[in-house]
Amino acid sequence: MNFVEPIRNKKEIQRMADALYEKSERDHLLFILGVSTGFRISDLLDLRYSEILNNDGTVKDYVKLRETKTGKNNKIKITDKRKEDIANYKGKYFDGSMDAYVFPSQKKDENGNPKPMNRQQVWRILQRTANDLGIADIGSHSMRKTFGYGLFKKGVDVAVIQDMLNHSNQKETLRYIGINQDMKDEAIEALDF
C-alpha cells in the first residue's frame, strides 16, 4: 500500500464523514471512531459490542482494549458526540449479541455469523470516497494519523500524543502524524523578527 497522510483540514474530515454516511452508516461510524480514538485499523475492525456497550446497552465512557500490534493496553474516552453516534448506530444494527463485531462484513464464518471487515475492504472504501472528493493520499492509516495530527494542532503535548498512540518516541510520533516541510516553513515564518 502507498504512503498515506492525515487529513489536515477539518472541512475535509467532515466531507469524508458526510460522504461515507450517505453510502453506509457502518463505514461512517468506522471513520469517525478512527479519527476520534486513534485506534489502529486492526483494533477497530476487531471491536465488539461488549467493548463499547455496558450490559444495560448504554455506551461506555471509555473503550479499553489490548492492542493487537503491540500487546499494550489502551484506554480512550468516548466523547458525548461519539456516544450519540454509537447509540444511533446501535439502535439500527445491534442484534443483542455483545460478541458481535461492531463493523461486520457481508461474509459469514462457518457458523453463519458475520466476519469483521478486513483492512483491504476499508482501504478501498476510504480510497474511493477520498478520490470522489478529490482528497489525495488517504488510506486506513489516515484515520489514526488524523487523530494524532488533530491533537497536535490543538496544542496537545507531543508526549501525550506519543502515549496515546503507543509510540516508542516523540520523533516517531511527529513523523507519523505528518509534521512536514510546510509546517516547518510556517513555524519559521511565524518568527518574523
HUFENMO-V405582 format. One record per backbone hydrogen bond with DSSP energy under -1.0 kcal/mol. NH is the residue of the N-H (numbers start at 0). CO is the residue of the C=O. Records with the same first field share a line. If there is no record, write none. Layout:
BEGIN
NH->CO  CO
END
This chain:
BEGIN
4->136
12->8
13->9
14->10
15->11
16->12
17->13
18->14
19->15
20->16
21->17
22->18
23->19
27->23
28->24
29->25
30->26
31->27
32->28
33->29
34->30
36->32
37->33
43->39
44->40
45->41
46->43
48->99
49->97
50->47
51->48
52->48
53->57
56->53
59->51
62->75
64->73
66->71
70->66
73->64
75->62
77->60
82->78
83->79
84->80
85->81
86->82
87->83
88->84
89->85
90->86
92->88
93->89
99->96
101->46
104->114
108->112
111->108
114->106
116->102
121->117
122->118
123->119
124->120
125->121
126->122
127->123
128->124
129->125
130->126
131->127
132->128
134->129
141->138
144->140
145->141
146->142
147->143
148->144
149->145
150->146
151->147
152->148
153->149
154->151
155->150
160->156
161->157
162->158
163->159
164->160
166->161
172->168
173->169
174->170
175->171
176->172
177->174
178->173
179->177
183->179
184->180
185->181
186->182
187->183
188->184
189->185
190->187
END
